[in-house]
Amino acid sequence: MKPDVTALERQKKRLQRLKDEGVSRTTVFVHEECRGALDELRPLLADPNKALPLAALTATLGSLAKPTNVAQVRQLSPFRYPGGKTWLIPEIRKWLKALRNDSSVLVEPFAGGAMAGLTAAAEDLCERVMLGEIDQDVAAVWQTIFHGPRSDVTWLCRKIRGFEVNLGNVREVLDGSPTSLRSLAFRTIVKNRMQRGGIMAPGAGLVKEGEAGKGLRSRWYPDTLAKRIEALFQLRGKIRFEQKDAFELIETYAHTPNAMFFVDPPYTAGGKRAGSRLYRHNDIDHERLFSLLASVQGAVMLTYDEAPEVRGMAARHGFRVEAIPMKNTHHEVIRELLIFKPATNQGAMIEALAPITTALVPPPEQASFR
């Protein structure tokens, strides 16, 4: 098919006109998608110091049009977590790179499996990471790895490698009463791996069929788990963990301009039941969460289930919302929301970002649960 010569000529003239006005070619995609706001943005974009960050942020968000193969995302967490965000890691990575400065801190107040924070620390996407989790069992694992003595980490890895998986041994561990932080950490990892779907809330049953009909053994990778824990131990200089309420942790960093918040709360807004079924601590005041995050100085990325109530809260507090379709474990197409707030000193530059093209992404239960 021959190219539309007339259209090409019009594009060349448009590019030349923008170039003559001092606008970088790297920002053209912003103009094309945000034609109505072009006149208002030109004064900002004519300044290279402002044009480049805007172009980088546009590329970050626009890249969500590309599906993510979760099997190719590096796994760092020892947890197989329900609702894990492995599929979102490439976009979190680009978001952090666009916002990064030499003294930035990533705050993950609902840490869980902590994929965002672990990736940021391992890839030097920020100077330091602050993880928070109120669940006592999950906290025991992170406290042992990041704040316990080296001997406890060695003991934990040895216990994992030497554990013989059968119903009797699993029941003995789960029904036991740990007397130390490291033994509670070991029980947590066994529980997380042996209970269906990685669910650690009360009432969760054990894995039955598992992968390839292997039952309990299908989710137990002792060498892999031990190696991940040993690798995370090496990052303890960059990662700090606190067993703390998420709201308290956010408030601690609310006035830190270089803080970046990745917030993935239990999905209970709008009458959603998944969060209450999957997590012990699921009673979240979502309106208060949005209000608090709207007041922080740093940039924010939230994830939520699609729900009118969530969209309403985002609109009331001035957040940007993008819907991403994905498949759940039953292969049904559902929508997750990515919700953004820029840092206070970036607000004028992000108002006219091009809309994200939605894309079907793989289900999060694949590699994130390995």
N, C-alpha and C positions, 0 to 999 in steps of 0.2 A: 504494500500500500504506500502510495506517495505521500510525503508529508504535506500538511496544509501550509503552503508557502505564506499565505496571507497571515495566518495565525502566528507563524514563526516570526514574521517581520514585526507584527504588533508586539510580541513578547520582547524582541530585541530592543525595540524603541522604548518599551516600558522599563526594561532593565537599564538602558542608557540614561533615561530620565532620572531614575532613582539614583544611579551612580553620580550623575551631575549634581544632584541635591545632597550628596555626601552620605548616602545610605549604603551600608555594606551589603554586598551580594548575599552574604550568609543569612541575611534577615528576610530575603525575598519570600520564603515560605510563610513567614508570619504575615506579610502583607497580603498575599494571595488568599489566605484563609480568613483574614480579619480586615477585609477591604473597607468596611464601614468605619473602622477605628484608625485607619491609616493616617488621616490628617492629624489626629490628636497625638499619635505616637511618633510622628516624624521628628519632632524636636528631641525626643529621647534617643531615637535610633541614629540620628546624625552624629551623636557622640559615640565613638568606638568603645569607650569604656562602659557604656550602657548597652550598646548593641550586642556585644559578644556574650555577656551573661544571659540576655534575653534569648538569643539564638540557641545557646546551650540548653536552656530550660525548655524551649520549644522542642528541640530534638529529643530531650529526655522524655517528655510526655507523649510526643507524637509517635515514638517508637513502640508504644503499646499496641499499635496496629499489627505488630509481628507476633505470631504465636510463640509461646515458650515451651521448649521441650524440657520438662522437669528432669528427665533422665540425664540431661547434660549439665545440670546445676550441681555444683560441688556440695556434698552433704557434710555438714560440720557438727550438727547437734546429735547427742546420743539419744534424744527422744524421737519417738514416732508420735506426732501430735495431731489430734483431730483439728481440722481447720488450719493446718500448717500452711505457711505462705511461701513454700519453695517455688511455686510457679511465678511468684511476683519478684523473686530475687533480682533478675536482670534489670527490672525497672527501678527497684530500690537502689541498686548499685548506681544507675545513671542519675537518679535523683540526688543521691549523696555527692556524686562527682560534680554536679552542677552547682551545688550549694557550698561545697567544701571550702574551708579556710584552714590555716595552719594550726588553729587552736580550737577547732570545732569538737563538740561532744554530741554523740547520738544517744538519746534517751529512749529506752524501750520499756514503758511502765507496766505493760501486760506481757511480760517476757515469754512465759511458757517455754516453748522449744528454742526461742531466741534466735531464729535464723537471721533476722535483719542485723541484730547487734553482733553476732558472731562473724557474719560476712564482712561487716564494716571493719571490725578489728583485724581479721585475717588478711584483708586486702588493703589495709592502710587508707581507708576511705574517710577516716576522721582521726583525730588525735587520741580520743579515748571514748569508751562506751560505758553507759550507765544502765544496768539491767535492774528491773524491779519485778518481783513476783511475791504475792501474798501467800500462796499455797505452801504449807509447811513441807510437804513431801518434795515438791519441785525445788523449793528453796534449798533443801538439804543437798541436792546434787550440785547446784551452782555454788553454794558456799564451800563445799568440799573441794571442788575443782579450783575455784578462784581465790579462796581465802584459807583453806585448810593447809596443814603441813604437807610437805612432799611425801612423807610416809603414809598419809591417809590416801593420797591419790594412787600411790603404788599398791597399797592394800586393796583399794577398790578395783583396780585393773586386774589384779591377781584373782580376786573373788569372781569377777565376771568371766575371766578365761577358764577358771576351774569349775564353774558351775555346771552340773549335769542336769539337763532339762528333762524332767519327767513330772507327772502330775503330783506325786508325793512330795518331791523337793520344792516344787513351786508353791504348793499349799503350805508347806512348812515355813517358807520365807514370808509369804503374804499374811499368814496368821500369827507370825511372831511379833515380838515387842522389842524393837531396836533400842539398844541402850547407849548408842553413840551416834553422832552426826553421820559418820561414814557408813555405819550399818543401816541407818535410815536411808541414806543415798542409794545403797545397794538394793534395798527393798523397793525403793521407788522405781529404779531402772527395771527390775524384774516385773513389777506391777505394770509399768508402762508397756513393756514388751509382750507380756503374757495376756493382758486383758484386751478384749475385743476392741479393735480400732484405736488402740492406744489410749482409751478412755480411762481416766483415773478417778472419776467421780464415784461416790458410793453406789453400789448396786450393779456395777459393770461386770459382765460375765467374762470367762476366759475364752481365748481363741479356741475354736473347734476344728474347722477344716484347715484354715491357714493356707499358705502357698503350696500348691501341688499336693494338697492333702496331707501335709506333714504336721499339721496340728501345732502344738506349742513350739516345737523346734523351728517352725517356719519363720518365726520372727526373731530368732536369737542368733546374732552374729557376733560371737564373743571377741574375736580378734579385731573386727571392725569397730566395735564399741570401745574397746580398750584403746585402740589407736586414736580414735577421735578424742577421747578424754585426755590422753597424753598430749595430743596436739593442742588442745584447749588450755592445758596447764601452762604451756609455753607462752600463752597470750595474757597471762594473769597481770602482767604489768600494764596492759592497756584496758582491761575490763574490770569494772567494779560491780559487785552485786549487793543488793540490799533486799531483805524480806520486808517489804513495805507496801502499804496501800498505794495504788496507782495515783490517786489524786494527790497524796502527799508528795510523791516523787515529782510529779509534774510541777507542783507549786514550788518545789525546791529550785527548779531550773527555769521558772516562768520569766524571770527577769535577766536571763543569760542570753545576750543577743546571738551568740554563736552556737546555741543549742539547737538541735534538730530532733523532732519528736516523731517516732514511728509508733502509731497507736493502733493496736489490733485487739479491741475489747471483746468479751464474750457476746455473741450475737443474740441479744434478748430484746432489742428495741423493736417496737411495732408488734409485740406479741409473739416474736420468734421463740421457739422452744428449744432449738438446737443448743444454745448456750447453757440453758438450765439443765439439760440432759448430760452435757459433756464435761462441765466444769463444776467443781465444788463451790468456788466463789464466783457466783454469776449474777448477784444482785447489784446491778450497775445503774446509777442515776445518769442516764445518757444526756439529758438536757444539761445537767450540771457539767458533764464532761465537755460538751461542745462549748459551753460558756467559758469554762476554764481555758481550753485550748485557744479560743478566740482572743484571750487576753495575753497569751505568752508572746514574748518578743521574737522567738525563733520560728523557723519554718515547721510546718506540720503535714504529715501524711497519715490519714486514717483509712481503715478498711471496714466495710460494713456489708451486711446482706442488703439487697434491694428491698426498700420499704418506704411507703409515703411518709411515715413519721420521721425517718432518717433524713430524707430529702428536705422535709420541712425544717428540721433543726439546722441542717447545713445552710439553708437559705436565710433563716433568721439570724444566723451568726456570721454570714458573709463568706462562707466556704465555697470553693469550686467543686462540683461533683461530676464524675465520669462513671458511666456504667460499663462494665466489662462482662460479656456473656461467657459462661464456662459450663462444663458438665460436672454434675455431682456423681456420687458413687453409683447411683442408679441410672447414669447416662442421661439424665434429664438436663435440659438446658436451663440454667438459672443465671441470675445476674448478681455480680458483686459490685459494690460501689467503692471507688477510690475517691477520697475527699481531701482536698488540698487547701492549705493556707500558707501564703508566703511569709517570710520574715517581715517585720515591720518596715525595714528599710528597702524592701523589694516590692511593696504593694503596687506601686504605679507601673511597674514593669511587667506584671504578670496578668493584668486585667484582661488583655486582649490576646491571650494565647490561643492558637488554633485548637479546635475541638479534637479530642482523641477519637480516632476511628476504632470502633469496637472490633474485637477479634475473639474467635473461639479458642480458648486455651485448654490445655490438658487438665484432667481432674487432679486436684492437689493430693489425692491419696496415693499416688504412684510412688515416686522416689522419695517424697518427704517422709514416708512411713518406713523406709528401709532401715 
